[in-house]
Amino acid sequence: MKIRIFIVIIAAAVMLVSVHAGAEKKADEVKQEDLEATIAYLLEFVRTSDVIFIRNGKEHSAEDAVKHIQKKYNHYKKKIKTPEDFIEKSATKSMMSGKLYQIKLKDGTVITCKDWLTAELERYRNPPVEAAADTTVETAPADTASVEPPDTTGGE
């Protein structure tokens, strides 16, 4: 009798561990899909940007930048667990020279690629909330010319 109870307890424990492991695997799959979608978004953002990429002192087009970042992403893919890892490992600096990648904006301002992509990642994660429709009802001001002042003479 004790052996049967022990076997039932062990079987229940094994089932619980299996269910828990399955749930963790599913959560990891969702995280991976989110990671891949975010990286795809950032790559498309780079591809469609109207800026100049500076790598090792040389200017490059958006298309060239995407090719380079994608190549580095493919190299470091197993080490990339978050979008921040992607930016750090694929779009921050040259592994050869150690020089930071830079972005030259339309107005001539130069910023680091890391800062530029991190700011876009923040916008992606927290899109601006559209202004709610104005639901207040305006009331017309009272027509003070037609309102008679109260009688203060005692009614006479």
C-alpha positions in Angstrom: 0.0 0.0 0.0 2.8 2.4 0.9 4.6 1.6 -2.3 1.5 2.4 -4.4 1.1 5.8 -2.7 4.8 6.5 -3.2 4.5 5.6 -6.9 1.4 7.8 -7.3 3.3 10.7 -5.6 6.3 10.2 -7.9 4.1 10.1 -11.0 2.4 13.3 -10.0 5.7 15.0 -9.4 7.0 13.9 -12.8 3.9 15.2 -14.4 4.2 18.6 -12.7 7.8 18.9 -13.7 6.9 18.1 -17.3 4.1 20.6 -17.4 6.3 23.3 -15.8 9.1 22.6 -18.3 6.7 22.8 -21.2 5.4 26.2 -20.0 9.0 27.5 -19.7 9.8 26.2 -23.2 6.7 28.0 -24.5 7.7 31.3 -22.7 11.2 31.0 -24.3 9.7 30.5 -27.7 7.5 33.6 -27.3 10.5 35.6 -26.1 12.5 34.4 -29.1 9.7 35.4 -31.5 9.6 38.9 -29.8 13.4 39.2 -30.0 13.4 38.3 -33.7 10.5 40.7 -34.5 12.2 43.5 -32.6 15.5 42.9 -34.4 13.7 42.8 -37.8 12.1 46.1 -36.9 15.4 47.7 -36.0 17.1 46.4 -39.2 14.2 47.8 -41.3 14.5 51.1 -39.4 18.1 51.3 -40.3 17.4 50.3 -44.0 14.8 53.0 -44.4 16.6 55.7 -42.5 17.7 58.9 -44.2 21.1 59.2 -42.5 24.7 58.4 -43.1 26.5 55.6 -41.3 30.1 56.1 -40.3 32.2 53.0 -39.7 35.9 53.3 -39.1 35.8 56.9 -40.4 34.2 56.0 -43.7 30.6 57.0 -44.7 28.2 54.2 -45.8 24.6 54.1 -47.1 21.8 52.7 -45.0 21.7 49.5 -47.2 25.5 48.9 -46.6 24.9 49.5 -42.9 22.2 46.9 -42.7 24.3 44.3 -44.6 27.1 44.9 -42.1 24.9 44.8 -39.0 23.1 41.7 -40.3 26.5 40.0 -40.8 27.5 40.8 -37.3 24.1 39.7 -36.0 24.5 36.3 -37.7 28.0 35.9 -36.2 26.8 36.7 -32.6 23.3 35.3 -32.8 23.8 32.6 -30.1 25.0 35.3 -27.7 22.1 37.7 -28.3 19.3 37.3 -25.9 17.8 40.8 -25.9 17.4 43.7 -28.3 20.0 45.5 -26.2 22.5 42.6 -26.8 21.7 42.9 -30.6 22.6 46.7 -30.5 25.7 46.1 -28.3 27.1 43.3 -30.3 26.0 44.1 -33.9 25.7 47.9 -34.1 27.9 49.6 -31.6 31.6 49.4 -32.6 34.1 47.9 -34.9 35.6 44.7 -33.4 38.7 45.4 -35.5 39.5 49.0 -34.6 37.3 49.5 -31.5 35.9 52.7 -33.0 32.3 53.4 -32.3 29.8 53.4 -35.2 28.3 56.8 -35.8 25.2 58.2 -37.4 25.2 61.6 -39.3 21.8 63.1 -39.2 20.3 65.3 -41.9 21.3 68.5 -39.9 24.9 67.3 -39.7 24.7 66.2 -36.1 26.8 63.1 -35.4 25.7 60.6 -32.7 26.7 57.0 -31.9 24.8 54.3 -33.6 24.2 52.7 -30.2 22.4 55.8 -28.9 20.4 56.2 -32.1 19.2 52.6 -32.1 18.6 52.5 -28.4 16.3 55.6 -28.7 14.4 53.9 -31.6 14.1 50.7 -29.5 12.5 52.8 -26.7 10.1 54.4 -29.2 9.2 50.9 -30.5 8.5 49.5 -27.1 6.6 52.6 -25.9 4.8 54.1 -28.9 3.3 57.5 -28.4 -0.3 57.4 -27.2 -2.6 59.2 -29.6 -4.4 62.0 -28.0 -7.8 60.8 -26.9 -10.8 62.3 -28.7 -12.0 65.4 -26.9 -15.2 64.4 -25.3 -15.8 67.5 -23.3 -19.0 69.4 -24.2 -18.6 73.1 -24.5 -21.5 75.1 -23.1 -22.3 78.4 -24.4 -21.8 81.3 -22.0 -25.0 82.4 -20.3 -26.6 85.3 -22.0 -26.1 87.8 -19.3 -28.0 90.6 -21.0 -31.3 88.7 -20.7 -30.8 87.8 -17.0 -32.4 90.3 -14.7 -30.6 91.1 -11.5 -32.3 89.9 -8.3 -34.7 92.3 -6.6 -33.1 93.7 -3.6 -35.8 96.3 -2.8 -38.1 94.0 -0.9 -40.5 93.4 -3.9 -41.8 97.0 -4.3 
